[in-house]
């Protein structure tokens, strides 16, 4: 029972983390571009 609950909590978290990770990499790339241009 507890195992199913943890999977239910972890799965959406992984999906959100992937989406968030993609957004963060875009922000980081933009940030590095600004740093390099200076």
C-alpha distance matrix in Angstrom:
0.0 3.8 5.4 5.3 6.5 8.9 10.2 10.8 12.7 14.4 15.7 17.9 18.9 20.3 22.1 23.6 24.5 26.4 28.2 29.0 30.1 32.5 33.9 34.3 36.1 38.5 39.2 39.8 42.1 44.0 44.2 45.4 48.0 49.3 49.5 51.3 53.7 54.8
3.8 0.0 3.8 5.5 5.0 6.3 8.7 9.8 10.6 12.2 14.3 16.3 16.7 18.2 20.5 21.6 22.2 24.4 26.4 26.7 27.7 30.4 31.7 31.8 33.7 36.2 36.7 37.1 39.5 41.5 41.4 42.7 45.3 46.6 46.6 48.5 51.0 51.9
5.4 3.8 0.0 3.8 5.4 5.2 6.3 8.6 9.9 10.4 12.1 14.9 15.3 16.1 18.5 20.1 20.5 22.3 24.6 25.2 25.9 28.4 30.1 30.2 31.8 34.4 35.2 35.4 37.7 39.8 39.9 40.9 43.6 45.1 45.1 46.7 49.3 50.4
5.3 5.5 3.8 0.0 3.8 5.5 5.2 6.1 8.7 9.9 10.6 13.0 14.3 15.3 17.0 18.8 19.8 21.4 23.3 24.3 25.3 27.5 29.1 29.7 31.3 33.6 34.6 35.2 37.3 39.3 39.7 40.9 43.3 44.8 45.2 46.8 49.1 50.4
6.5 5.0 5.4 3.8 0.0 3.8 5.4 5.0 6.2 8.6 10.2 11.7 12.6 14.5 16.3 17.3 18.4 20.5 22.1 22.7 24.1 26.5 27.7 28.2 30.2 32.4 33.0 33.7 36.1 37.9 38.1 39.5 41.9 43.2 43.6 45.4 47.7 48.8
8.9 6.3 5.2 5.5 3.8 0.0 3.8 5.4 5.0 5.9 8.5 10.6 10.5 12.0 14.5 15.5 15.9 18.1 20.2 20.5 21.5 24.1 25.5 25.6 27.5 29.9 30.5 30.9 33.3 35.3 35.3 36.6 39.2 40.5 40.6 42.4 44.8 45.9
10.2 8.7 6.3 5.2 5.4 3.8 0.0 3.8 5.4 5.0 5.8 8.8 9.7 10.3 12.3 14.2 14.8 16.3 18.5 19.4 20.2 22.5 24.2 24.7 26.2 28.6 29.6 30.1 32.2 34.3 34.7 35.8 38.2 39.7 40.1 41.6 44.0 45.4
10.8 9.8 8.6 6.1 5.0 5.4 3.8 0.0 3.8 5.7 5.7 7.1 8.9 10.5 11.6 13.1 14.6 16.3 17.7 18.8 20.3 22.3 23.6 24.5 26.3 28.3 29.2 30.2 32.3 34.0 34.5 36.0 38.2 39.6 40.3 42.0 44.0 45.5
12.7 10.6 9.9 8.7 6.2 5.0 5.4 3.8 0.0 3.8 5.8 6.2 6.5 9.1 10.7 11.2 12.4 14.8 16.2 16.5 18.1 20.6 21.5 22.0 24.2 26.3 26.8 27.7 30.1 31.7 32.0 33.6 35.9 37.1 37.6 39.5 41.6 42.8
14.4 12.2 10.4 9.9 8.6 5.9 5.0 5.7 3.8 0.0 3.8 5.7 5.0 6.1 8.8 9.8 10.1 12.2 14.3 14.8 15.7 18.3 19.7 19.9 21.7 24.1 24.9 25.4 27.6 29.6 29.9 31.1 33.5 35.0 35.3 37.0 39.3 40.6
15.7 14.3 12.1 10.6 10.2 8.5 5.8 5.7 5.8 3.8 0.0 3.8 5.3 5.2 6.5 8.8 9.8 10.9 12.8 14.2 15.1 17.0 18.8 19.7 21.1 23.2 24.5 25.3 27.1 29.1 29.8 31.0 33.1 34.8 35.4 36.9 39.0 40.6
17.9 16.3 14.9 13.0 11.7 10.6 8.8 7.1 6.2 5.7 3.8 0.0 3.8 5.4 5.0 6.1 8.4 9.9 10.7 12.0 13.8 15.5 16.6 17.9 19.8 21.4 22.5 23.7 25.7 27.2 28.0 29.7 31.6 33.0 33.9 35.6 37.4 39.0
18.9 16.7 15.3 14.3 12.6 10.5 9.7 8.9 6.5 5.0 5.3 3.8 0.0 3.8 5.4 5.1 5.9 8.6 9.9 10.1 11.7 14.1 15.1 15.6 17.7 19.8 20.4 21.3 23.6 25.3 25.6 27.2 29.5 30.7 31.4 33.2 35.2 36.6
20.3 18.2 16.1 15.3 14.5 12.0 10.3 10.5 9.1 6.1 5.2 5.4 3.8 0.0 3.8 5.5 4.9 6.2 8.7 9.6 10.0 12.3 14.2 14.7 16.0 18.4 19.6 20.1 22.0 24.1 24.7 25.8 28.0 29.7 30.3 31.7 33.9 35.5
22.1 20.5 18.5 17.0 16.3 14.5 12.3 11.6 10.7 8.8 6.5 5.0 5.4 3.8 0.0 3.8 5.4 5.2 6.4 8.6 9.7 10.9 12.6 14.1 15.5 17.1 18.6 19.8 21.3 23.1 24.2 25.6 27.3 29.0 30.1 31.4 33.3 35.1
23.6 21.6 20.1 18.8 17.3 15.5 14.2 13.1 11.2 9.8 8.8 6.1 5.1 5.5 3.8 0.0 3.8 5.4 5.1 5.9 8.3 9.9 10.6 11.9 14.1 15.5 16.4 17.8 19.8 21.1 22.0 23.8 25.6 26.9 28.0 29.7 31.4 33.0
24.5 22.2 20.5 19.8 18.4 15.9 14.8 14.6 12.4 10.1 9.8 8.4 5.9 4.9 5.4 3.8 0.0 3.8 5.5 4.9 5.7 8.5 9.7 9.9 11.8 14.0 14.8 15.6 17.7 19.5 20.0 21.4 23.6 25.0 25.7 27.3 29.4 30.9
26.4 24.4 22.3 21.4 20.5 18.1 16.3 16.3 14.8 12.2 10.9 9.9 8.6 6.2 5.2 5.4 3.8 0.0 3.8 5.4 4.9 6.2 8.7 9.7 10.4 12.5 14.2 14.9 16.3 18.4 19.5 20.6 22.4 24.3 25.2 26.4 28.4 30.2
28.2 26.4 24.6 23.3 22.1 20.2 18.5 17.7 16.2 14.3 12.8 10.7 9.9 8.7 6.4 5.1 5.5 3.8 0.0 3.8 5.4 5.2 6.4 8.6 10.0 10.9 12.6 14.3 15.5 16.9 18.4 20.0 21.4 23.0 24.4 25.8 27.3 29.3
29.0 26.7 25.2 24.3 22.7 20.5 19.4 18.8 16.5 14.8 14.2 12.0 10.1 9.6 8.6 5.9 4.9 5.4 3.8 0.0 3.8 5.5 5.1 6.0 8.6 9.9 10.5 12.0 14.1 15.3 16.1 18.0 19.8 21.0 22.1 23.9 25.6 27.1
30.1 27.7 25.9 25.3 24.1 21.5 20.2 20.3 18.1 15.7 15.1 13.8 11.7 10.0 9.7 8.3 5.7 4.9 5.4 3.8 0.0 3.8 5.4 5.0 6.1 8.6 9.7 10.2 12.0 14.1 14.8 15.9 18.0 19.7 20.4 21.8 23.9 25.6
32.5 30.4 28.4 27.5 26.5 24.1 22.5 22.3 20.6 18.3 17.0 15.5 14.1 12.3 10.9 9.9 8.5 6.2 5.2 5.5 3.8 0.0 3.8 5.5 5.2 6.3 8.8 9.9 10.6 12.5 14.1 15.3 16.6 18.6 19.9 20.9 22.6 24.7
33.9 31.7 30.1 29.1 27.7 25.5 24.2 23.6 21.5 19.7 18.8 16.6 15.1 14.2 12.6 10.6 9.7 8.7 6.4 5.1 5.4 3.8 0.0 3.8 5.5 5.2 6.3 8.6 10.0 10.7 12.3 14.3 15.4 16.8 18.4 19.9 21.2 23.1
34.3 31.8 30.2 29.7 28.2 25.6 24.7 24.5 22.0 19.9 19.7 17.9 15.6 14.7 14.1 11.9 9.9 9.7 8.6 6.0 5.0 5.5 3.8 0.0 3.8 5.4 5.0 6.0 8.5 9.7 10.2 12.0 13.9 15.1 16.1 17.9 19.7 21.1
36.1 33.7 31.8 31.3 30.2 27.5 26.2 26.3 24.2 21.7 21.1 19.8 17.7 16.0 15.5 14.1 11.8 10.4 10.0 8.6 6.1 5.2 5.5 3.8 0.0 3.8 5.4 4.9 6.0 8.5 9.5 10.2 12.0 14.1 14.9 15.9 17.9 19.9
38.5 36.2 34.4 33.6 32.4 29.9 28.6 28.3 26.3 24.1 23.2 21.4 19.8 18.4 17.1 15.5 14.0 12.5 10.9 9.9 8.6 6.3 5.2 5.4 3.8 0.0 3.8 5.5 5.1 6.2 8.5 9.9 10.5 12.5 14.3 15.2 16.5 18.7
39.2 36.7 35.2 34.6 33.0 30.5 29.6 29.2 26.8 24.9 24.5 22.5 20.4 19.6 18.6 16.4 14.8 14.2 12.6 10.5 9.7 8.8 6.3 5.0 5.4 3.8 0.0 3.8 5.5 5.1 6.0 8.6 9.8 10.6 12.3 14.1 15.3 16.9
39.8 37.1 35.4 35.2 33.7 30.9 30.1 30.2 27.7 25.4 25.3 23.7 21.3 20.1 19.8 17.8 15.6 14.9 14.3 12.0 10.2 9.9 8.6 6.0 4.9 5.5 3.8 0.0 3.8 5.4 4.8 6.0 8.4 9.7 10.3 11.9 13.9 15.4
42.1 39.5 37.7 37.3 36.1 33.3 32.2 32.3 30.1 27.6 27.1 25.7 23.6 22.0 21.3 19.8 17.7 16.3 15.5 14.1 12.0 10.6 10.0 8.5 6.0 5.1 5.5 3.8 0.0 3.8 5.4 5.1 6.1 8.7 9.8 10.3 12.1 14.4
44.0 41.5 39.8 39.3 37.9 35.3 34.3 34.0 31.7 29.6 29.1 27.2 25.3 24.1 23.1 21.1 19.5 18.4 16.9 15.3 14.1 12.5 10.7 9.7 8.5 6.2 5.1 5.4 3.8 0.0 3.8 5.5 5.0 6.4 8.8 9.9 10.6 12.7
44.2 41.4 39.9 39.7 38.1 35.3 34.7 34.5 32.0 29.9 29.8 28.0 25.6 24.7 24.2 22.0 20.0 19.5 18.4 16.1 14.8 14.1 12.3 10.2 9.5 8.5 6.0 4.8 5.4 3.8 0.0 3.8 5.4 5.2 6.3 8.6 9.9 11.0
45.4 42.7 40.9 40.9 39.5 36.6 35.8 36.0 33.6 31.1 31.0 29.7 27.2 25.8 25.6 23.8 21.4 20.6 20.0 18.0 15.9 15.3 14.3 12.0 10.2 9.9 8.6 6.0 5.1 5.5 3.8 0.0 3.8 5.4 4.9 6.0 8.4 9.9
48.0 45.3 43.6 43.3 41.9 39.2 38.2 38.2 35.9 33.5 33.1 31.6 29.5 28.0 27.3 25.6 23.6 22.4 21.4 19.8 18.0 16.6 15.4 13.9 12.0 10.5 9.8 8.4 6.1 5.0 5.4 3.8 0.0 3.8 5.5 5.1 6.0 8.7
49.3 46.6 45.1 44.8 43.2 40.5 39.7 39.6 37.1 35.0 34.8 33.0 30.7 29.7 29.0 26.9 25.0 24.3 23.0 21.0 19.7 18.6 16.8 15.1 14.1 12.5 10.6 9.7 8.7 6.4 5.2 5.4 3.8 0.0 3.8 5.5 5.2 6.5
49.5 46.6 45.1 45.2 43.6 40.6 40.1 40.3 37.6 35.3 35.4 33.9 31.4 30.3 30.1 28.0 25.7 25.2 24.4 22.1 20.4 19.9 18.4 16.1 14.9 14.3 12.3 10.3 9.8 8.8 6.3 4.9 5.5 3.8 0.0 3.8 5.5 5.4
51.3 48.5 46.7 46.8 45.4 42.4 41.6 42.0 39.5 37.0 36.9 35.6 33.2 31.7 31.4 29.7 27.3 26.4 25.8 23.9 21.8 20.9 19.9 17.9 15.9 15.2 14.1 11.9 10.3 9.9 8.6 6.0 5.1 5.5 3.8 0.0 3.8 5.3
53.7 51.0 49.3 49.1 47.7 44.8 44.0 44.0 41.6 39.3 39.0 37.4 35.2 33.9 33.3 31.4 29.4 28.4 27.3 25.6 23.9 22.6 21.2 19.7 17.9 16.5 15.3 13.9 12.1 10.6 9.9 8.4 6.0 5.2 5.5 3.8 0.0 3.8
54.8 51.9 50.4 50.4 48.8 45.9 45.4 45.5 42.8 40.6 40.6 39.0 36.6 35.5 35.1 33.0 30.9 30.2 29.3 27.1 25.6 24.7 23.1 21.1 19.9 18.7 16.9 15.4 14.4 12.7 11.0 9.9 8.7 6.5 5.4 5.3 3.8 0.0
